[in-house]
Amino acid sequence: MTRDMVGDLYIAELLREMPAGGKEAKMRRLGVAIGLAALVVSGCGLGQEKGKAEEVASGYFERVKQKDFEGALDFYSPKFYQATPREKWLELLGKFNGKLGDLKQYKLVGWNFKKWAGSGGTSGTYWQLQYQTTYSKHPAQETLMVFKPLRGGEFKIIAHNINSEGLLE
């Protein structure tokens, strides 16, 4: 069953539950149906956005697999480098590789998103992507926060968390 079918069934069920009546009740039902249909249709763009956020993460992981750590840096936002300078992150990626080994595979195991309206360039969509990663020495759990600004701009990584017992050795 597709998202559209589920939405259509939900709308139909809500309309059935509304009390029958005159012209005012019919207008209310029509308004609810239009509003719910708009919600279902607006959700369709989320799948495309999620796909683009995943493309950024996959691009990053593929560069790491190739040990192209310099190329992997291109998937990060300038905002990321405000907190961690680019050269420092490049050095850390090399250290992570030394401790965890070579990246063998990665699998998306969880995700969520939020749309945010704020000031100072914070408005946009934030995708939190959780990956189970397998390295040659140790497994890891990695969470990437991918941000798409509201007004133009590309999807870029703004936060990255790596958890692994191998980093403690």
C-alpha positions as CSV (number, residue, x, y, z in Angstrom):
1,M,0.0,0.0,0.0
2,T,1.5,3.4,-1.0
3,R,1.5,6.5,1.1
4,D,-1.2,8.0,-1.2
5,M,-3.5,5.0,-0.7
6,V,-3.0,5.3,3.1
7,G,-3.8,9.0,2.9
8,D,-6.9,8.4,0.8
9,L,-8.2,5.7,3.2
10,Y,-7.6,8.1,6.1
11,I,-9.4,10.9,4.4
12,A,-12.3,8.6,3.5
13,E,-12.5,7.3,7.0
14,L,-12.6,10.8,8.5
15,L,-15.3,11.9,6.1
16,R,-17.4,8.9,7.0
17,E,-17.1,9.8,10.7
18,M,-18.3,13.4,10.2
19,P,-22.0,14.0,10.9
20,A,-24.2,14.3,7.9
21,G,-26.1,17.5,7.6
22,G,-26.9,20.5,5.4
23,K,-24.8,22.7,3.3
24,E,-22.6,23.8,6.2
25,A,-21.6,20.3,7.1
26,K,-20.8,19.4,3.5
27,M,-18.6,22.5,3.2
28,R,-16.8,21.5,6.4
29,R,-16.3,18.0,5.1
30,L,-14.9,19.4,1.8
31,G,-12.6,21.7,3.7
32,V,-11.3,18.8,5.8
33,A,-10.8,16.6,2.7
34,I,-8.9,19.4,0.9
35,G,-6.7,20.1,3.9
36,L,-5.9,16.4,4.4
37,A,-5.2,15.9,0.7
38,A,-2.8,18.8,0.8
39,L,-0.9,17.2,3.8
40,V,-0.6,13.9,2.0
41,V,0.6,15.5,-1.3
42,S,3.1,17.8,0.6
43,G,4.7,14.7,2.2
44,C,5.7,13.4,-1.3
45,G,8.6,15.9,-1.5
46,L,10.0,14.5,1.7
47,G,11.0,11.3,0.0
48,Q,12.9,13.2,-2.6
49,E,14.6,15.3,0.1
50,K,15.5,12.2,2.1
51,G,17.0,10.7,-1.0
52,K,19.2,13.7,-1.6
53,A,20.3,13.7,2.1
54,E,21.2,10.0,1.7
55,E,23.1,10.8,-1.5
56,V,25.3,13.2,0.5
57,A,26.0,10.5,3.1
58,S,26.7,7.9,0.5
59,G,29.0,10.2,-1.3
60,Y,30.9,10.7,1.9
61,F,31.1,7.0,2.8
62,E,32.2,6.1,-0.7
63,R,35.1,8.5,-0.5
64,V,36.1,7.1,2.8
65,K,35.9,3.6,1.4
66,Q,38.4,4.7,-1.3
67,K,40.5,6.4,1.5
68,D,39.9,9.7,-0.3
69,F,39.6,11.7,2.9
70,E,40.3,15.0,1.1
71,G,37.4,14.3,-1.2
72,A,35.2,13.3,1.7
73,L,35.6,16.8,3.1
74,D,33.6,18.2,0.2
75,F,30.4,16.8,1.6
76,Y,30.6,19.0,4.8
77,S,29.1,22.4,5.2
78,P,31.2,25.5,5.9
79,K,29.2,25.6,9.1
80,F,30.8,22.3,10.1
81,Y,34.2,23.8,9.6
82,Q,33.4,26.8,11.9
83,A,33.4,24.3,14.8
84,T,36.1,21.9,13.5
85,P,38.7,23.4,11.1
86,R,38.9,21.5,7.8
87,E,42.6,20.5,8.3
88,K,41.8,19.2,11.8
89,W,38.9,17.1,10.5
90,L,41.1,15.7,7.7
91,E,43.6,14.7,10.4
92,L,40.9,13.1,12.5
93,L,39.5,11.1,9.6
94,G,43.0,9.6,9.1
95,K,43.2,8.7,12.8
96,F,39.7,7.1,12.7
97,N,40.8,5.0,9.8
98,G,43.9,3.9,11.7
99,K,41.9,2.8,14.7
100,L,38.8,1.4,13.0
101,G,40.4,0.1,9.8
102,D,39.1,0.4,6.2
103,L,35.4,1.0,5.7
104,K,33.9,-2.1,4.2
105,Q,30.1,-1.3,4.3
106,Y,27.5,1.1,5.6
107,K,23.8,0.7,6.1
108,L,21.1,3.2,7.0
109,V,19.4,2.0,10.1
110,G,17.4,5.0,11.2
111,W,16.5,8.5,10.2
112,N,14.4,11.5,11.1
113,F,14.0,15.1,10.1
114,K,12.7,18.5,11.1
115,K,12.0,21.6,9.3
116,W,13.1,24.7,11.1
117,A,12.4,28.4,10.7
118,G,14.9,30.5,12.5
119,S,17.4,33.3,12.0
120,G,21.0,33.5,11.1
121,G,20.9,30.9,8.3
122,T,19.4,28.2,10.5
123,S,16.1,27.9,8.5
124,G,15.8,24.7,6.5
125,T,15.5,21.0,6.7
126,Y,17.7,18.9,9.0
127,W,18.0,15.2,8.3
128,Q,19.5,13.0,11.0
129,L,20.8,9.8,9.3
130,Q,21.9,6.9,11.5
131,Y,24.3,4.3,9.9
132,Q,25.7,1.0,11.0
133,T,29.2,0.9,9.6
134,T,31.6,-2.0,9.3
135,Y,35.3,-1.3,9.3
136,S,38.0,-3.9,8.9
137,K,39.0,-3.7,12.6
138,H,35.8,-2.5,14.4
139,P,32.1,-1.8,13.8
140,A,30.7,1.7,14.5
141,Q,27.5,3.6,14.6
142,E,27.6,6.9,12.8
143,T,25.1,9.7,12.8
144,L,25.2,12.4,10.2
145,M,23.2,15.6,10.4
146,V,22.6,16.8,6.8
147,F,21.2,20.3,6.4
148,K,19.4,21.9,3.4
149,P,19.0,25.7,3.8
150,L,15.5,27.0,3.2
151,R,16.6,29.5,0.6
152,G,18.8,27.7,-1.9
153,G,22.0,25.9,-1.2
154,E,23.0,22.3,-1.2
155,F,22.5,19.4,1.2
156,K,25.7,19.3,3.3
157,I,26.8,17.5,6.5
158,I,26.8,19.9,9.4
159,A,27.4,17.4,12.2
160,H,29.0,13.9,12.4
161,N,29.1,11.5,15.4
162,I,31.1,8.3,15.4
163,N,30.6,5.8,18.2
164,S,32.9,2.7,18.3
165,E,34.7,0.7,21.0
166,G,37.6,0.8,18.6
167,L,38.1,4.6,19.2
168,L,38.8,3.9,22.9
169,E,41.8,1.6,22.2
